[in-house]
Amino acid sequence: MSDEEVVDPKATMEVTCKPKCVRQLKEYQACTRRIEGDESGSKHCTGQYFDYWQCIDKCVSPKLFEKLK
C-alpha cells in the first residue's frame, strides 16, 4: 500500500471549469451584496448558488466520467 495521498480529480477539474461560469458567479456575488444587511434572515441566494455549481458540474461531468471509466 502506498503512503501517497489520494487526490480527488473532481476538485482539480472544478478549478479549470470555474472560468467558464463567471456569469453565474457574478450573479451570486451580486445577490450576496444585495442581501448583506438583511436582519430578518428571509432573503437568500440559494438559487444563484446552485446555478453556479450546476454550471461547474455540467462542465466537469463529461471529463470526470471519462476519466473514471
MOPAC internal coordinates of N, CA, C and O (Angstrom, degrees):
PM7 1SCF
backbone

  N    0.0000 0     0.00 0     0.00 0    0    0    0
  C    1.4386 1     0.00 0     0.00 0    1    0    0
  C    1.5196 1   109.14 1     0.00 0    2    1    0
  O    1.2310 1   120.25 1   -42.07 1    3    2    1
  N    1.2953 1   117.12 1   137.93 1    3    2    1
  C    1.4554 1   123.09 1  -176.81 1    5    3    2
  C    1.5257 1   111.20 1   -88.42 1    6    5    3
  O    1.2310 1   121.26 1   -32.32 1    7    6    5
  N    1.3444 1   115.19 1   147.68 1    7    6    5
  C    1.4663 1   120.76 1   178.32 1    9    7    6
  C    1.5199 1   111.91 1   -89.01 1   10    9    7
  O    1.2310 1   120.02 1  -177.46 1   11   10    9
  N    1.3253 1   117.57 1     2.54 1   11   10    9
  C    1.4579 1   120.89 1  -179.72 1   13   11   10
  C    1.5234 1   110.56 1   -68.87 1   14   13   11
  O    1.2310 1   121.45 1   -38.67 1   15   14   13
  N    1.3188 1   114.83 1   141.33 1   15   14   13
  C    1.4545 1   119.98 1   177.69 1   17   15   14
  C    1.5264 1   109.48 1   -77.73 1   18   17   15
  O    1.2310 1   120.86 1   -45.94 1   19   18   17
  N    1.3014 1   115.95 1   134.06 1   19   18   17
  C    1.4621 1   121.61 1  -179.80 1   21   19   18
  C    1.5266 1   108.63 1   -75.99 1   22   21   19
  O    1.2310 1   120.80 1   -48.19 1   23   22   21
  N    1.3282 1   116.07 1   131.81 1   23   22   21
  C    1.4570 1   121.26 1  -179.94 1   25   23   22
  C    1.5259 1   108.41 1  -104.28 1   26   25   23
  O    1.2310 1   121.10 1   -50.13 1   27   26   25
  N    1.3161 1   115.50 1   129.87 1   27   26   25
  C    1.4520 1   120.87 1   178.94 1   29   27   26
  C    1.5247 1   109.16 1   -74.35 1   30   29   27
  O    1.2310 1   119.40 1   -64.46 1   31   30   29
  N    1.3383 1   118.75 1   115.54 1   31   30   29
  C    1.4621 1   120.19 1  -177.64 1   33   31   30
  C    1.5303 1   112.36 1   -66.20 1   34   33   31
  O    1.2310 1   120.26 1   154.01 1   35   34   33
  N    1.3377 1   117.10 1   -25.99 1   35   34   33
  C    1.4679 1   120.27 1  -178.85 1   37   35   34
  C    1.5290 1   110.42 1   -64.46 1   38   37   35
  O    1.2310 1   119.95 1   138.22 1   39   38   37
  N    1.3114 1   117.71 1   -41.78 1   39   38   37
  C    1.4637 1   120.98 1  -179.68 1   41   39   38
  C    1.5241 1   111.50 1   -60.98 1   42   41   39
  O    1.2310 1   120.54 1   139.33 1   43   42   41
  N    1.3181 1   116.58 1   -40.67 1   43   42   41
  C    1.4638 1   121.15 1   178.65 1   45   43   42
  C    1.5251 1   110.66 1   -66.28 1   46   45   43
  O    1.2310 1   120.52 1   138.20 1   47   46   45
  N    1.3136 1   116.61 1   -41.80 1   47   46   45
  C    1.4620 1   120.78 1   179.86 1   49   47   46
  C    1.5225 1   111.70 1   -67.91 1   50   49   47
  O    1.2310 1   120.46 1   146.19 1   51   50   49
  N    1.3318 1   116.73 1   -33.81 1   51   50   49
  C    1.4656 1   120.41 1   178.32 1   53   51   50
  C    1.5219 1   110.78 1   -60.50 1   54   53   51
  O    1.2310 1   120.40 1   140.28 1   55   54   53
  N    1.3159 1   116.84 1   -39.72 1   55   54   53
  C    1.4722 1   120.98 1  -179.98 1   57   55   54
  C    1.5243 1   110.10 1   -61.39 1   58   57   55
  O    1.2310 1   120.20 1   140.34 1   59   58   57
  N    1.3175 1   117.23 1   -39.66 1   59   58   57
  C    1.4676 1   119.60 1  -179.52 1   61   59   58
  C    1.5261 1   112.22 1   -73.88 1   62   61   59
  O    1.2310 1   120.06 1   157.68 1   63   62   61
  N    1.3277 1   117.49 1   -22.32 1   63   62   61
  C    1.4693 1   120.71 1  -178.92 1   65   63   62
  C    1.5288 1   113.04 1   -89.73 1   66   65   63
  O    1.2310 1   119.48 1   159.55 1   67   66   65
  N    1.3062 1   118.60 1   -20.45 1   67   66   65
  C    1.4708 1   120.99 1  -176.58 1   69   67   66
  C    1.5324 1   113.44 1   -56.12 1   70   69   67
  O    1.2310 1   118.66 1   141.23 1   71   70   69
  N    1.3288 1   120.16 1   -38.77 1   71   70   69
  C    1.4664 1   118.92 1   178.62 1   73   71   70
  C    1.5393 1   113.59 1   -62.41 1   74   73   71
  O    1.2310 1   120.14 1   157.41 1   75   74   73
  N    1.3168 1   117.34 1   -22.59 1   75   74   73
  C    1.4639 1   120.77 1   179.24 1   77   75   74
  C    1.5247 1   112.01 1   -79.51 1   78   77   75
  O    1.2310 1   120.12 1   170.61 1   79   78   77
  N    1.3205 1   117.38 1    -9.39 1   79   78   77
  C    1.4670 1   122.12 1  -175.26 1   81   79   78
  C    1.5351 1   111.59 1  -117.90 1   82   81   79
  O    1.2310 1   120.69 1  -149.20 1   83   82   81
  N    1.3062 1   116.29 1    30.80 1   83   82   81
  C    1.4698 1   120.99 1  -177.27 1   85   83   82
  C    1.5278 1   111.67 1   -62.90 1   86   85   83
  O    1.2310 1   120.00 1   140.25 1   87   86   85
  N    1.3175 1   117.61 1   -39.75 1   87   86   85
  C    1.4699 1   120.24 1  -178.83 1   89   87   86
  C    1.5299 1   110.78 1   -59.36 1   90   89   87
  O    1.2310 1   120.21 1   133.96 1   91   90   89
  N    1.3258 1   117.21 1   -46.04 1   91   90   89
  C    1.4611 1   121.25 1  -179.92 1   93   91   90
  C    1.5252 1   111.18 1   -65.78 1   94   93   91
  O    1.2310 1   120.79 1   142.56 1   95   94   93
  N    1.3356 1   116.09 1   -37.44 1   95   94   93
  C    1.4553 1   119.97 1   178.37 1   97   95   94
  C    1.5227 1   110.39 1   -64.66 1   98   97   95
  O    1.2310 1   120.24 1   136.17 1   99   98   97
  N    1.3258 1   117.14 1   -43.83 1   99   98   97
  C    1.4673 1   120.46 1   179.58 1  101   99   98
  C    1.5250 1   111.44 1   -64.08 1  102  101   99
  O    1.2310 1   120.17 1   142.41 1  103  102  101
  N    1.3269 1   117.29 1   -37.59 1  103  102  101
  C    1.4625 1   120.25 1   176.52 1  105  103  102
  C    1.5252 1   110.65 1   -63.49 1  106  105  103
  O    1.2310 1   120.13 1   138.94 1  107  106  105
  N    1.3194 1   117.35 1   -41.06 1  107  106  105
  C    1.4654 1   121.54 1   178.11 1  109  107  106
  C    1.5309 1   110.52 1   -65.16 1  110  109  107
  O    1.2310 1   120.35 1   134.20 1  111  110  109
  N    1.3213 1   116.94 1   -45.80 1  111  110  109
  C    1.4596 1   120.44 1   179.87 1  113  111  110
  C    1.5207 1   111.48 1   -63.20 1  114  113  111
  O    1.2310 1   120.08 1   140.50 1  115  114  113
  N    1.3326 1   117.45 1   -39.50 1  115  114  113
  C    1.4665 1   121.16 1   177.82 1  117  115  114
  C    1.5261 1   109.97 1   -63.09 1  118  117  115
  O    1.2310 1   120.30 1   139.98 1  119  118  117
  N    1.2950 1   117.03 1   -40.02 1  119  118  117
  C    1.4583 1   121.44 1   178.72 1  121  119  118
  C    1.5296 1   110.76 1   -64.23 1  122  121  119
  O    1.2310 1   120.26 1   134.84 1  123  122  121
  N    1.3167 1   117.11 1   -45.16 1  123  122  121
  C    1.4716 1   119.20 1  -179.16 1  125  123  122
  C    1.5285 1   111.02 1   -63.92 1  126  125  123
  O    1.2310 1   120.20 1   144.78 1  127  126  125
  N    1.3231 1   117.21 1   -35.22 1  127  126  125
  C    1.4737 1   119.80 1   176.47 1  129  127  126
  C    1.5309 1   110.42 1   -67.48 1  130  129  127
  O    1.2310 1   120.58 1   140.51 1  131  130  129
  N    1.3328 1   116.50 1   -39.49 1  131  130  129
  C    1.4726 1   121.32 1  -179.38 1  133  131  130
  C    1.5146 1   112.18 1   -61.92 1  134  133  131
  O    1.2310 1   120.09 1   140.96 1  135  134  133
  N    1.3202 1   117.43 1   -39.04 1  135  134  133
  C    1.4600 1   120.18 1  -174.22 1  137  135  134
  C    1.5298 1   112.93 1  -100.28 1  138  137  135
  O    1.2310 1   120.13 1  -172.10 1  139  138  137
  N    1.3053 1   117.35 1     7.90 1  139  138  137
  C    1.4624 1   122.07 1  -175.97 1  141  139  138
  C    1.5301 1   113.05 1   -51.07 1  142  141  139
  O    1.2310 1   119.71 1   137.74 1  143  142  141
  N    1.3139 1   118.15 1   -42.26 1  143  142  141
  C    1.4637 1   121.17 1  -175.88 1  145  143  142
  C    1.5137 1   114.52 1   -90.58 1  146  145  143
  O    1.2310 1   119.55 1  -172.32 1  147  146  145
  N    1.3187 1   118.47 1     7.68 1  147  146  145
  C    1.4649 1   121.50 1  -177.71 1  149  147  146
  C    1.5230 1   110.20 1   -70.42 1  150  149  147
  O    1.2310 1   120.95 1   -64.68 1  151  150  149
  N    1.3189 1   115.79 1   115.32 1  151  150  149
  C    1.4689 1   120.89 1   179.32 1  153  151  150
  C    1.5313 1   111.70 1   -90.63 1  154  153  151
  O    1.2310 1   120.44 1   162.65 1  155  154  153
  N    1.3323 1   116.76 1   -17.35 1  155  154  153
  C    1.4651 1   119.71 1  -175.11 1  157  155  154
  C    1.5301 1   112.21 1   -74.75 1  158  157  155
  O    1.2310 1   120.84 1   151.70 1  159  158  157
  N    1.3176 1   116.00 1   -28.30 1  159  158  157
  C    1.4628 1   119.79 1  -178.09 1  161  159  158
  C    1.5165 1   113.15 1    80.73 1  162  161  159
  O    1.2310 1   120.43 1  -174.24 1  163  162  161
  N    1.3236 1   116.79 1     5.76 1  163  162  161
  C    1.4627 1   119.60 1  -177.92 1  165  163  162
  C    1.5238 1   112.53 1   -86.40 1  166  165  163
  O    1.2310 1   120.13 1   161.07 1  167  166  165
  N    1.3182 1   117.35 1   -18.93 1  167  166  165
  C    1.4622 1   120.32 1   179.22 1  169  167  166
  C    1.5202 1   109.21 1   -91.57 1  170  169  167
  O    1.2310 1   121.22 1   -34.57 1  171  170  169
  N    1.3162 1   115.28 1   145.43 1  171  170  169
  C    1.4746 1   119.38 1  -179.65 1  173  171  170
  C    1.5216 1   110.10 1  -153.50 1  174  173  171
  O    1.2310 1   120.80 1   -11.57 1  175  174  173
  N    1.3120 1   116.07 1   168.43 1  175  174  173
  C    1.4695 1   122.76 1  -179.56 1  177  175  174
  C    1.5225 1   110.61 1  -122.06 1  178  177  175
  O    1.2310 1   120.63 1  -149.64 1  179  178  177
  N    1.2980 1   116.41 1    30.36 1  179  178  177
  C    1.4617 1   121.45 1  -176.70 1  181  179  178
  C    1.5297 1   111.99 1   -58.19 1  182  181  179
  O    1.2310 1   120.49 1   136.47 1  183  182  181
  N    1.3191 1   116.66 1   -43.53 1  183  182  181
  C    1.4631 1   120.26 1  -179.19 1  185  183  182
  C    1.5138 1   112.38 1   -60.84 1  186  185  183
  O    1.2310 1   120.47 1   134.91 1  187  186  185
  N    1.3253 1   116.71 1   -45.09 1  187  186  185
  C    1.4617 1   121.12 1  -179.96 1  189  187  186
  C    1.5270 1   110.69 1   -67.22 1  190  189  187
  O    1.2310 1   120.75 1   142.39 1  191  190  189
  N    1.3222 1   116.18 1   -37.61 1  191  190  189
  C    1.4629 1   121.01 1   178.76 1  193  191  190
  C    1.5296 1   110.08 1   -61.70 1  194  193  191
  O    1.2310 1   120.85 1   132.24 1  195  194  193
  N    1.3264 1   115.98 1   -47.76 1  195  194  193
  C    1.4653 1   119.81 1  -179.91 1  197  195  194
  C    1.5238 1   111.78 1   -67.90 1  198  197  195
  O    1.2310 1   119.78 1   145.22 1  199  198  197
  N    1.3254 1   118.03 1   -34.78 1  199  198  197
  C    1.4685 1   120.69 1   176.28 1  201  199  198
  C    1.5261 1   110.53 1   -60.46 1  202  201  199
  O    1.2310 1   120.92 1   138.31 1  203  202  201
  N    1.3233 1   115.84 1   -41.69 1  203  202  201
  C    1.4698 1   120.93 1   179.58 1  205  203  202
  C    1.5300 1   110.73 1   -62.83 1  206  205  203
  O    1.2310 1   120.26 1   130.36 1  207  206  205
  N    1.3243 1   117.11 1   -49.64 1  207  206  205
  C    1.4622 1   119.89 1  -177.48 1  209  207  206
  C    1.5283 1   112.23 1   -72.24 1  210  209  207
  O    1.2310 1   120.04 1   152.23 1  211  210  209
  N    1.3284 1   117.52 1   -27.77 1  211  210  209
  C    1.4554 1   119.73 1   174.88 1  213  211  210
  C    1.5276 1   110.31 1   -65.61 1  214  213  211
  O    1.2310 1   120.43 1   140.21 1  215  214  213
  N    1.3233 1   116.78 1   -39.79 1  215  214  213
  C    1.4662 1   121.27 1   177.24 1  217  215  214
  C    1.5298 1   110.29 1   -61.18 1  218  217  215
  O    1.2310 1   120.72 1   134.69 1  219  218  217
  N    1.3145 1   116.23 1   -45.31 1  219  218  217
  C    1.4661 1   120.49 1  -179.90 1  221  219  218
  C    1.5308 1   110.23 1   -64.77 1  222  221  219
  O    1.2310 1   120.44 1   134.02 1  223  222  221
  N    1.3335 1   116.77 1   -45.98 1  223  222  221
  C    1.4662 1   120.26 1   179.57 1  225  223  222
  C    1.5232 1   112.02 1   -61.22 1  226  225  223
  O    1.2310 1   120.46 1   140.60 1  227  226  225
  N    1.3284 1   116.72 1   -39.40 1  227  226  225
  C    1.4638 1   120.72 1   179.80 1  229  227  226
  C    1.5297 1   110.36 1   -63.84 1  230  229  227
  O    1.2310 1   120.25 1   144.27 1  231  230  229
  N    1.3182 1   117.13 1   -35.73 1  231  230  229
  C    1.4651 1   121.87 1   178.13 1  233  231  230
  C    1.5305 1   111.20 1   -72.76 1  234  233  231
  O    1.2310 1   120.40 1   140.20 1  235  234  233
  N    1.3152 1   116.84 1   -39.80 1  235  234  233
  C    1.4668 1   122.19 1  -174.48 1  237  235  234
  C    1.5274 1   112.44 1   -77.18 1  238  237  235
  O    1.2310 1   120.00 1   141.29 1  239  238  237
  N    1.3240 1   117.60 1   -38.71 1  239  238  237
  C    1.4735 1   120.50 1  -168.56 1  241  239  238
  C    1.5289 1   115.11 1   -55.62 1  242  241  239
  O    1.2310 1   118.27 1   135.00 1  243  242  241
  N    1.3326 1   120.90 1   -45.00 1  243  242  241
  C    1.4754 1   117.48 1  -179.87 1  245  243  242
  C    1.5224 1   112.43 1   -62.41 1  246  245  243
  O    1.2310 1   120.77 1   140.29 1  247  246  245
  N    1.3131 1   116.14 1   -39.71 1  247  246  245
  C    1.4779 1   119.97 1  -179.72 1  249  247  246
  C    1.5174 1   111.12 1   -69.75 1  250  249  247
  O    1.2310 1   121.02 1   140.22 1  251  250  249
  N    1.3218 1   115.66 1   -39.78 1  251  250  249
  C    1.4658 1   119.85 1  -177.02 1  253  251  250
  C    1.5210 1   111.27 1   -67.35 1  254  253  251
  O    1.2310 1   120.16 1   132.04 1  255  254  253
  N    1.3265 1   117.29 1   -47.96 1  255  254  253
  C    1.4600 1   119.60 1  -178.35 1  257  255  254
  C    1.5201 1   112.01 1   -67.92 1  258  257  255
  O    1.2310 1   120.29 1   150.31 1  259  258  257
  N    1.3138 1   117.06 1   -29.69 1  259  258  257
  C    1.4484 1   121.05 1   174.95 1  261  259  258
  C    1.5346 1   110.01 1   -64.01 1  262  261  259
  O    1.2310 1   121.24 1   140.27 1  263  262  261
  N    1.3280 1   115.24 1   -39.73 1  263  262  261
  C    1.4693 1   121.03 1  -178.76 1  265  263  262
  C    1.5271 1   111.85 1   -72.95 1  266  265  263
  O    1.2310 1   120.53 1   149.59 1  267  266  265
  N    1.3307 1   116.59 1   -30.41 1  267  266  265
  C    1.4665 1   120.37 1  -177.57 1  269  267  266
  C    1.5225 1   113.13 1   -79.89 1  270  269  267
  O    1.2310 1   119.70 1   161.86 1  271  270  269
  N    1.3209 1   118.18 1   -18.14 1  271  270  269
  C    1.4660 1   121.21 1  -178.60 1  273  271  270
  C    1.5086 1   111.66 1   -66.68 1  274  273  271
  O    1.2310 1   120.10 1   180.00 1  275  274  273

